Amino acid sequence: MEERPHIHPHLAFLPAALVLVLGCTLPDGPAHADPDFDTLSGTARAVDPDTLEFGFRRIDLWGADALERFQKCLVNGQSTACGAEAWQVTTNLLVATPIICEVRGKNRYHRNMAVCRNANGVDIGQSLIARGMAVARRDEMPEYGATEDSAKQSRVGAWAGEFVDPLQWRRGERLPEHEIEIRRWQRDE
């Protein structure tokens, strides 16, 4: 009679647990937008002007790159908290619930990107662009280009003064008035 190896009682469940975990995590097919996000609806909050959070799920706006939350602009020679204004605009647009988002793709952070509308049918990304709080990403949404052109011509929001494109701002570019000078502490000798 062959003797079976002794398995510690706490490890006896391991094979069944492994099957359960693998069964839940293996992909069903080619990589694409998360099926749970094909259409997402519900109450959302603004993490950033162009990032919405539905519980623990985040989604970025497709075609609209909003000013960053801590970004500053110059209007009439005065520094303004235009990024905070953009965040407030998004927050106000989210009051009319439910928010409905249709996924269009993924960004470099592997976060789903979508066109989102509030209960009044307002396209949140396009509204940010129309108010001068976001720039159009014409490669994603060519139709947002006319909205941006109108905002520029009307000099609304950030277009009323000077600002750094949000993509460049994330890469560290600042208006000269907003650059931070870092000096090494030196002891006088």
C-alpha positions in Angstrom: 0.0 0.0 0.0 1.4 3.4 -1.0 1.6 6.0 1.7 0.1 9.4 0.8 2.2 12.5 1.6 0.9 14.5 4.6 -0.7 17.8 3.7 -1.0 20.5 6.3 -4.7 21.1 7.1 -4.4 24.8 6.2 -3.1 24.0 2.7 -5.7 21.4 1.8 -8.0 24.1 0.2 -5.1 25.5 -2.0 -5.9 23.5 -5.2 -9.6 24.5 -5.2 -8.7 28.2 -4.4 -6.2 28.2 -7.2 -8.8 27.0 -9.7 -11.2 29.6 -8.5 -8.7 32.4 -8.8 -7.4 31.4 -12.3 -11.0 30.9 -13.5 -11.8 34.5 -12.6 -8.7 36.1 -14.0 -8.0 34.5 -17.3 -8.9 36.7 -20.3 -11.7 35.5 -22.6 -10.2 36.9 -25.7 -8.2 39.7 -27.2 -7.5 42.8 -25.1 -10.0 45.6 -25.4 -11.9 47.9 -23.2 -13.1 46.3 -20.0 -16.6 44.9 -20.7 -17.8 46.2 -17.4 -17.2 49.6 -18.9 -18.7 49.3 -22.3 -21.3 51.6 -20.9 -21.1 52.9 -17.4 -23.9 54.7 -15.7 -24.4 56.0 -12.2 -23.2 58.7 -9.8 -19.7 59.9 -10.4 -17.3 62.3 -8.8 -14.5 64.4 -10.4 -11.1 63.2 -9.4 -9.6 65.7 -11.9 -11.5 67.9 -14.4 -11.2 65.0 -17.0 -11.2 62.0 -14.7 -14.4 60.6 -13.3 -14.7 58.0 -10.6 -17.7 55.6 -10.3 -17.0 54.0 -6.9 -13.5 52.4 -7.4 -13.7 52.6 -11.2 -12.0 55.5 -13.0 -12.6 56.7 -16.5 -11.0 59.5 -18.4 -12.8 61.8 -20.9 -12.2 60.9 -24.5 -11.3 63.8 -26.8 -11.0 66.5 -24.1 -7.8 67.1 -22.1 -8.7 69.4 -19.3 -6.5 71.8 -17.4 -4.9 70.0 -14.5 -6.5 70.5 -11.0 -3.5 72.5 -9.7 -2.6 74.2 -13.0 -2.5 78.0 -13.1 -3.1 80.4 -16.0 -2.5 84.1 -16.6 -5.5 86.3 -17.4 -5.0 90.1 -17.6 -1.6 89.7 -16.1 -3.0 88.0 -13.0 -2.4 84.4 -12.0 -5.6 82.4 -11.8 -6.4 78.9 -10.5 -7.8 77.9 -13.8 -7.3 74.1 -13.1 -9.4 74.4 -9.9 -12.0 76.3 -11.9 -12.1 73.4 -14.5 -12.5 70.9 -11.7 -15.4 72.9 -10.3 -17.1 73.0 -13.7 -16.8 69.2 -14.0 -18.2 68.8 -10.4 -21.1 71.0 -11.3 -21.9 69.0 -14.4 -21.9 65.8 -12.4 -24.8 67.0 -10.3 -27.4 65.9 -12.9 -27.2 62.2 -12.5 -27.0 59.5 -13.7 -23.8 60.1 -15.7 -23.6 57.8 -18.7 -20.2 57.0 -20.3 -19.6 55.1 -23.5 -16.1 53.7 -23.7 -14.1 54.5 -26.8 -10.6 53.2 -25.8 -7.8 53.1 -23.3 -5.1 55.5 -22.4 -1.4 54.9 -21.6 -2.4 54.3 -18.0 -4.7 51.5 -19.2 -7.6 53.4 -17.9 -10.8 53.4 -20.0 -11.6 56.6 -21.9 -15.2 57.5 -22.7 -17.6 60.1 -23.9 -19.7 61.0 -20.8 -23.0 62.8 -20.6 -25.0 63.9 -17.6 -28.7 63.3 -17.2 -29.5 66.5 -19.1 -27.6 65.1 -22.1 -24.6 67.5 -21.7 -21.4 66.0 -23.1 -19.0 66.8 -20.2 -15.8 66.9 -22.3 -17.3 69.1 -25.0 -18.7 71.4 -22.3 -15.3 71.8 -20.7 -13.8 72.6 -24.2 -16.6 75.2 -24.8 -15.9 76.9 -21.5 -12.2 77.1 -22.2 -11.3 74.6 -19.5 -10.0 71.9 -21.8 -8.3 71.5 -25.1 -9.7 69.3 -27.9 -7.8 66.2 -28.8 -8.8 66.3 -32.4 -7.3 62.9 -33.2 -9.8 61.3 -30.8 -12.8 63.6 -31.4 -12.5 65.7 -34.5 -16.0 67.2 -33.9 -14.6 68.9 -30.7 -12.3 71.0 -32.9 -15.1 73.4 -33.9 -16.0 73.8 -30.2 -12.4 74.6 -29.3 -12.1 77.1 -32.2 -15.2 78.9 -31.0 -13.9 79.1 -27.4 -10.6 80.5 -28.7 -12.3 83.1 -30.8 -14.6 84.1 -27.9 -11.6 84.1 -25.5 -13.4 82.2 -22.8 -11.8 80.4 -19.8 -8.1 79.9 -20.3 -8.2 81.3 -23.8 -8.8 84.7 -22.2 -5.1 84.7 -21.3 -2.0 82.4 -21.3 -1.8 78.8 -20.3 0.3 75.7 -20.9 -1.4 72.8 -22.8 -2.3 70.3 -20.2 -0.2 67.6 -21.8 2.9 69.8 -21.7 2.0 70.9 -18.1 2.0 67.2 -17.0 5.5 67.0 -18.5 6.7 69.8 -16.3 6.3 72.9 -18.6 5.1 76.0 -16.8 4.5 79.6 -17.7 7.6 81.7 -16.6 5.5 83.3 -13.9 4.7 79.9 -12.4 8.1 78.3 -12.5 9.5 77.3 -9.2 13.1 78.2 -8.6 14.8 75.7 -6.5 18.0 76.9 -4.7 20.3 74.8 -2.8 20.8 76.1 0.7 24.3 77.5 1.1 26.0 78.5 4.2 27.9 81.7 4.2 31.5 81.2 5.1 
